Amino acid sequence: METLYKVLSEDGRACNGGTGVWPVPVNGAPGEWLSVEGPLRPCSHGLHLCRRQDLVAWLGPVIWRAEVAPDAVREDCDDKVVVSRARIIARITTWTARSGRLFAADCAERALLGERAAGREPDARSWAALQAARDFAEGRISAAAREAAGEAAWEAAGEAAWAAARAAAWETAWAVAMEAARAAAWAAAWETAWEAAREAAGAAAGAAAGAAAGAAERGWQTERLWWYLDGETV
C-alpha cells in the first residue's frame, strides 16, 4: 500500500493553509479517521496529503505517515493528493530541528555551488551562513551567532542582485544570484528549522535556471530530504 504523509503543527492543526485539526496517534494507536462529504476540490475541500515527491514543498513542524481508507475518493494533483477519508498513523521522528537545519544548508550549498560553476563566486558571507546553519544544528554556536550570520547573508543577497543588474544580466544572472544567496540566508536566519528548510529549498529550486533545471533540483532535494528522514544521519 502506498504511504502518504501529512504535515501538521505539534497539536495536529493545519500549518499549510486550512483550519482543520487532525486526531494524532496516542500511545501507539492511529488517530481517528477523518471524512469529508461531497465532491473534492483541491485547496478548498478535502483531506490533503503528500506523496513522497510532494513533501519537500510542504515542510512544517511535524511530518506524519497517513493512511487512506480503501473506499475513499481520491484526486491526484501535481503537488498533493486530496482524499475523502484518511487518518494519521505515526510520526516521523527523524524530522527534527537538527535534520531540518542540515537539510536547509545542503539545499543552499547546492545553489551556491551552481553559482561557482557558472563563474560567479558567491560572497563569503553566504558560505559563512551555511557553516553557521550547520554549526547551530550540531550545537556548536549560539542562536545569536546564527542570526548574525543570516543577517550578513541577507546583505550579500542584496549586493549580489545589484551587481548582476550593473552587469546587464538582470533576466538571468540576477535571479540566480539572488536566489542562491537567499537560500544561504534562509538556512541560517530562520529561527525554526522547518521554516529554514522550506525556504532554503524553495530558493535553491528558484536558483536552478529553467523549468527542467528546477524540476531536477526538486528531485535532488526529495532524495536528500529522505536521506535524513530515513535516518541515515541519526
Secondary structure, 3 states (H helix, E strand, C coil): CCCEEEEECCCCEECCCCCCECCCCECCECCCCEECCCCCECCCECEEEECHHHHHHHCCCEEEEEEECCCCCEEECCCCEEECEEEEEEECCCCCHHHHHHHHHHHHHHHHHHHHHCCCCCCHHHHHHHHHHHHHHCCCCCHHHHHHHHHHHHHHHHHHHHHHHHCCCHHHHHHHHHHHHHHHHHHHHCCCHHHHHHHHHHHHHHHCCCHHHHHHHHHHHHHHHHHHHCCCCC
